[in-house]
Amino acid sequence: MDGMATANRDLQVAQTVFGDGFEQIKQYVDILTSRGVEWGVLGPKEAPRVWERHILNSTALASLIPEASTVGDVGSGAGLPGIPLAIQRPDLTVTLMEPLLRRSNFLTQTVMELGLTDRVHVVRARAEDCHETFDIVTARAVAKLPPLLGWTKKLFMPDGQLLALKGVSAEAEVQSAQKVLKAGHLTAEVLQVRSHPDADVTYVVRISPR
């Protein structure tokens, strides 16, 4: 499939995935590929692949999140996966945690422009400095599992879960984290999920208390 056909497919998939929220997610993509690139929160080479690589990859988590959950998105960066999930799932309350000033300013401005301030909150903080707890904690391209668990465990214990978006090396990361998992009384499973049957597979490591 050539680039144009892939882009058209991804756009059609996104229309199905987001439904009434499609115009809102399009607005977010426009912000990402303009101000996001200018401010350095999205690489310029990522802009042409933003639907498949970033938006649909993020919303693949939606099927794993129970209704009306509170979601803490650690190291949110450009707002991924938190903002796409919030647009797709109006039942969610999402906190975007980002320690860097430029990125947290980007998130605050973007959330305001998208009209999401009633249920999407931006906190300028590292995960380990946040004192809230959440039903679901999400992480995308933040760190390998062992340090990530150290930073996020208190955010989802005792009853929540961590959903970490990973690549094809997910199984190897789980193996490397066995000591940390055992010490924390946690279990890990690698899931392959899609935001839509025509979207690419996304690898997710789901961490739960034993």
Secondary structure, 3 states (H helix, E strand, C coil): CCHHHHHHHHHHHHHHHHHHHHHHHHHHHHHHHHHHHHCCCCCHHHHHHHHHHHHHHHHHHHHHCCCCCEEEEECCCCCCCHHHHHHHCCCCEEEEECCCHHHHHHHHHHHHHCCCCCCEEEECCCHHHCCCCCCEEEEECCCCHHHHHHHHHHHHCCCCEEEEEECCCHHHHHHHCHHHHHHCCEEEEEEEECCCCCCCCEEEEEEEEC
